[in-house]
Amino acid sequence: MESPLRLLIPGPIDLDKRVLAALAEPVIPHYGDDWVALYRRLQDGVRPHAGTAGSVFLLAASGSGALDAGVRSLTSPGDRVLVPVSGYFSQRFYEIALANNLEAYKLDVKPGLAPTPEQIAEAIDSLSIKTLLLCHNETSCGAICDVEAIGRVCQSRGVNVFLDAISSLASVEIRADDWGLDYVAAASQKGLEGPPGLAPAIITPRGWDTYDRNPARSVGWYFDFGVWRGFERDLGEYHPQPATMPVNVARALDVAIGLQAGESRGDRYRRIAAGAAGLRSSLRELGFKILAPESVASPTVTCAFVPPDLEGRVGDLLAWMRNECGFILAEGFGPLQGRIIRIGHMSRLVFESYLPEFLSGIERYLRLARAA
């Protein structure tokens, strides 16, 4: 039975029917010729979006698992790391650093803004930082940072860069090798347009140098990329990963990536950015204020304050859109809770199908609320 509710949240996303159908296919083993062929297609599908010649491991985890794995594998307890924090998910990266016994320093950034290369350079220089833990696209406030410029700052200082690209990979250009990144963490249920359950963990050649120079790491087993590299090396033609995999999630992700083949990556990223800009413009015309300045506004998530005369009605708006229009939106976190709505538009379905009805629903709500 199809759900009447449609997702406009920052992930998971609504899926193409062909992707959903793959979830109902018979289960196959997580080893052998069929599995290896599928696994290799997924690696080859993800790698270009990260812009690296390095390794792609598909963890059976959430995106947060990929963040934890990167920190565990590529740092040592006591390393000095810098974490720009502008919202809920960059704060999580900071907490992961603390949980792994790193000497973590927080660079506070106002929600809705993005850390600048100048801010990061100043912090690195004053704190003798070894590694930057950077959230590319902060979905709690709808702002994206300039990884290329920040990467130049870090490269010139010999600082490692680990990128949280959970909500940006496959929606925004990333050139990990060119930008001096060591590691990129992602997730299957966002820009890749698959179901939840897989977390691409992407280690660049530079990142492997960091790993091999890091003998003091203490990472356990599953989240140790050396274990994954060993399985690739020793069992790559039969069982290229350490443990059982969610094979039907992998099949569905394979279909999702295959559906993107008719569009170049550049065209895809431009289409996504243009759609987001159009949505922001439409919301402004309805009286909403976008939280992030246009220069750093996210192409995958839009966060907006309701019109001033309806302040305090966010919960009512979200409930009305769900009950009357069948759209699930998200609200803000922490100090932004009850003040903003968050609209996820990572799924192609949003701009191909949902947007006119969504905007019409918002407009109807505004008329009814003002007439009450």
C-alpha positions in Angstrom: 0.0 0.0 0.0 1.4 3.4 -1.0 1.7 6.0 1.8 -0.2 9.2 1.1 2.5 11.1 2.9 5.4 12.6 1.0 8.7 13.4 2.5 10.1 16.9 2.4 12.6 16.4 5.2 16.4 16.4 5.0 16.5 12.6 4.7 15.5 10.0 4.3 13.9 10.9 1.0 11.1 9.6 -1.1 12.3 7.1 -3.6 11.6 6.3 -7.3 9.3 3.4 -7.6 12.0 1.4 -9.4 14.3 1.9 -6.4 11.5 0.7 -4.1 10.9 -2.3 -6.2 14.5 -3.4 -5.8 14.0 -3.7 -2.0 11.5 -6.5 -2.7 13.8 -8.5 -4.9 15.0 -11.9 -3.5 17.9 -11.7 -1.1 21.3 -12.7 -2.5 24.4 -13.7 -0.5 26.8 -10.9 0.5 29.6 -12.8 -1.3 30.2 -14.4 -4.6 30.2 -13.2 -8.2 26.8 -11.5 -8.2 27.5 -9.6 -5.0 31.0 -8.6 -6.0 29.7 -7.2 -9.3 27.0 -5.2 -7.4 29.5 -4.0 -4.8 31.9 -2.8 -7.5 29.2 -0.9 -9.4 28.3 0.9 -6.2 31.9 1.8 -5.5 32.3 3.1 -9.1 29.0 5.0 -8.8 30.0 6.8 -5.6 33.7 7.5 -6.3 33.2 10.2 -9.0 30.9 12.2 -6.8 33.7 12.4 -4.2 36.3 13.3 -6.8 38.9 10.8 -5.7 41.0 7.9 -7.0 40.9 6.5 -3.5 38.9 3.8 -1.7 35.2 3.6 -1.2 33.9 1.3 1.5 30.2 0.8 2.0 29.6 0.5 5.8 26.4 -1.1 7.0 25.7 2.0 9.1 24.2 5.5 9.2 26.2 8.5 8.0 27.1 9.1 11.7 28.8 5.7 11.6 30.9 6.8 8.7 31.9 9.9 10.7 32.9 7.8 13.7 34.8 5.4 11.5 36.8 8.1 9.9 37.8 9.7 13.2 38.6 6.3 14.7 40.8 5.2 11.8 42.6 8.4 10.9 43.3 10.0 14.2 45.1 9.1 17.5 43.9 9.9 21.0 45.1 13.3 22.0 45.3 14.7 18.5 44.3 18.4 18.3 41.3 18.8 16.0 39.2 21.8 15.1 35.5 21.5 14.5 33.5 24.5 13.2 30.1 24.3 14.8 27.1 26.1 13.3 24.3 23.7 14.1 23.1 20.3 15.3 25.1 18.1 13.0 28.4 19.9 13.1 28.0 19.8 16.9 27.6 16.0 16.5 31.0 15.9 14.7 32.5 17.7 17.7 30.9 15.2 20.1 32.3 12.3 18.0 35.8 13.8 18.4 35.4 14.1 22.2 34.1 10.5 22.3 37.3 9.3 20.6 39.5 11.1 23.1 40.7 13.8 20.8 41.7 17.3 22.0 38.8 19.0 20.2 38.4 22.7 19.8 35.1 24.2 18.7 34.9 27.2 16.3 31.5 28.6 17.0 29.7 29.9 13.9 26.3 31.7 14.0 23.5 29.3 12.8 22.7 30.1 9.2 26.2 31.1 8.4 29.1 29.0 7.2 32.7 28.9 8.5 35.0 31.0 6.4 38.6 30.2 5.3 39.8 33.2 7.2 38.2 32.0 10.5 39.6 28.5 10.0 43.1 29.8 9.2 43.2 31.9 12.3 42.0 29.1 14.5 44.5 26.6 13.0 47.4 29.0 13.5 46.5 29.8 17.1 45.8 26.3 18.2 48.4 24.2 16.3 45.6 22.0 14.8 46.4 18.6 13.2 43.0 17.8 11.7 39.9 19.8 10.6 36.6 18.0 11.0 34.3 19.9 8.7 30.6 19.6 8.1 30.0 20.6 4.5 26.3 21.2 4.5 24.6 21.9 7.9 21.1 20.7 7.5 19.9 22.1 10.8 20.2 25.7 9.4 20.5 25.2 5.6 24.0 26.6 5.1 26.9 25.1 3.0 30.6 26.0 3.3 33.3 26.5 0.7 35.3 23.3 1.0 37.6 24.2 -1.9 38.8 27.4 -0.3 39.0 25.8 3.2 40.9 22.9 1.7 43.6 25.4 0.3 44.0 26.9 3.8 44.5 23.4 5.3 46.8 22.2 2.5 49.1 25.2 2.9 49.4 24.4 6.7 49.7 20.6 6.4 46.4 20.1 8.2 44.3 17.0 7.5 40.6 17.5 6.5 37.8 15.1 7.2 34.5 16.1 5.4 31.0 15.3 6.6 29.3 15.1 3.2 26.3 13.2 4.4 23.8 15.7 3.0 25.9 17.0 0.1 27.5 14.1 -1.8 25.9 13.5 -5.2 24.2 16.9 -4.9 27.1 19.2 -4.8 30.5 19.1 -6.5 33.3 17.6 -4.3 36.9 17.2 -5.6 38.5 15.5 -2.6 41.8 14.8 -4.2 42.2 18.3 -5.7 41.0 20.0 -2.5 43.4 18.1 -0.2 40.8 16.1 1.7 41.7 12.9 3.6 38.3 11.5 4.1 34.7 12.0 3.0 31.7 10.5 4.9 28.3 10.1 3.2 25.0 8.2 3.4 22.8 6.3 1.0 19.5 8.0 1.9 20.2 11.6 0.8 21.8 12.9 -2.4 22.5 9.4 -3.7 18.7 8.9 -3.7 18.7 5.4 -2.2 17.1 4.0 1.0 18.8 4.3 4.4 21.3 1.6 5.5 24.6 2.2 3.8 27.3 4.8 4.6 30.0 5.3 1.9 33.3 5.9 3.7 35.7 7.4 1.2 39.5 7.5 1.9 41.7 9.4 -0.5 45.3 8.5 -1.3 46.3 11.3 1.0 44.0 9.8 3.6 45.7 6.4 3.3 49.0 8.1 4.0 47.5 9.6 7.1 46.2 6.2 8.2 49.6 4.5 7.6 51.4 7.2 9.7 48.9 6.7 12.5 50.0 3.6 14.5 48.6 4.9 17.8 45.0 4.7 16.6 42.6 2.6 18.7 39.6 1.7 16.5 38.3 -1.7 17.3 37.6 -3.9 14.3 34.6 -3.1 12.1 35.4 0.7 11.9 39.1 0.1 11.2 39.7 0.9 7.5 42.8 -1.3 7.6 40.4 -4.3 8.1 38.4 -3.2 5.1 41.5 -2.8 3.0 42.7 -6.2 4.0 39.4 -7.8 2.9 39.6 -5.9 -0.4 43.2 -7.1 -0.9 42.8 -10.7 0.2 39.1 -11.6 -0.7 38.2 -8.9 -3.2 36.9 -11.3 -5.8 34.6 -13.2 -3.4 33.9 -11.3 -0.1 35.3 -7.7 -0.5 33.9 -6.4 2.9 34.3 -7.7 6.4 30.8 -8.7 7.3 27.2 -9.3 6.2 25.7 -6.4 4.2 22.1 -5.1 3.7 22.0 -6.6 0.2 18.6 -5.3 -0.8 19.5 -1.8 0.3 22.6 -2.2 -1.9 20.4 -3.4 -4.8 18.1 -0.4 -4.4 21.0 2.0 -4.2 22.4 0.4 -7.4 19.2 1.2 -9.2 19.1 4.7 -7.8 22.7 5.4 -9.1 21.8 3.8 -12.4 18.9 6.2 -12.9 21.3 9.1 -12.7 23.3 7.9 -15.7 21.5 9.9 -18.3 22.7 13.2 -16.7 26.2 14.4 -16.3 27.4 15.2 -12.8 27.8 18.9 -13.6 24.3 19.1 -15.1 23.0 17.3 -12.0 24.6 19.7 -9.6 23.5 22.7 -11.6 19.9 21.4 -11.8 19.8 20.8 -8.0 21.2 24.3 -7.3 18.8 26.0 -9.6 15.8 24.2 -8.1 16.8 25.2 -4.6 17.3 28.8 -5.7 13.8 28.8 -7.2 12.3 27.4 -4.1 13.9 30.0 -1.9 12.6 32.7 -4.3 9.1 31.3 -4.1 9.2 31.2 -0.3 10.4 34.8 -0.1 7.4 35.8 -2.3 5.1 34.2 0.2 6.7 36.2 3.0 9.2 33.7 4.4 12.7 34.7 5.4 15.5 32.3 4.4 17.8 31.7 7.4 21.0 31.4 5.4 22.3 34.3 3.2 22.0 33.5 -0.5 25.8 33.2 -0.8 25.9 30.1 1.5 22.4 28.8 1.1 22.3 25.0 0.9 21.2 23.4 -2.4 19.7 20.4 -0.6 17.9 21.8 2.4 16.1 25.1 2.8 15.4 26.6 6.3 13.0 29.5 6.6 11.3 31.7 9.2 7.6 31.9 8.8 6.1 35.4 7.9 6.3 37.7 11.0 2.5 37.9 11.4 2.5 34.1 11.9 5.4 33.8 14.3 4.8 31.0 16.8 2.7 29.0 14.3 5.4 26.7 13.0 3.9 23.6 14.7 0.5 24.4 13.4 1.8 24.9 9.8 3.7 21.6 9.9 0.6 19.7 11.2 -1.6 21.4 8.6 0.8 20.5 5.7 0.9 16.9 6.8 -2.8 16.4 7.5 -4.3 18.5 4.7 -1.6 18.2 1.9 0.2 15.0 2.8 3.7 16.6 3.1 6.0 15.9 6.0 8.3 18.9 6.7 10.9 19.3 9.5 11.2 21.9 12.2 14.3 23.5 13.7 16.6 22.2 16.4 17.5 23.9 19.7 17.2 27.7 19.6 15.6 27.4 16.2 12.9 25.0 17.3 9.4 26.5 16.7 11.0 29.3 14.7 11.8 27.8 11.3 10.7 25.1 8.9 13.2 22.9 7.2 12.5 21.6 3.7 14.6 18.8 2.3 14.8 18.6 -1.5 17.4 16.0 -2.2 15.0 13.7 -4.1 14.4 14.3 -7.8 10.7 13.9 -7.1 10.6 17.2 -5.2 11.2 19.4 -8.3 9.7 17.0 -10.8 6.4 16.4 -9.0 5.9 17.9 -5.5 6.8 21.5 -5.7 3.7 23.1 -7.2 1.4 21.3 -4.8 3.6 22.1 -1.9 3.7 25.8 -2.6 0.0 25.9 -3.2 -0.5 24.2 0.2 1.7 26.8 1.9 -0.2 29.6 0.2 -3.6 28.1 1.3 -2.4 27.7 4.9 -1.3 31.4 5.0 -4.7 32.5 3.7 -6.6 30.4 6.3 -4.3 31.3 9.2 -4.7 35.1 8.5 -8.4 34.8 8.1 -8.9 33.0 11.4 
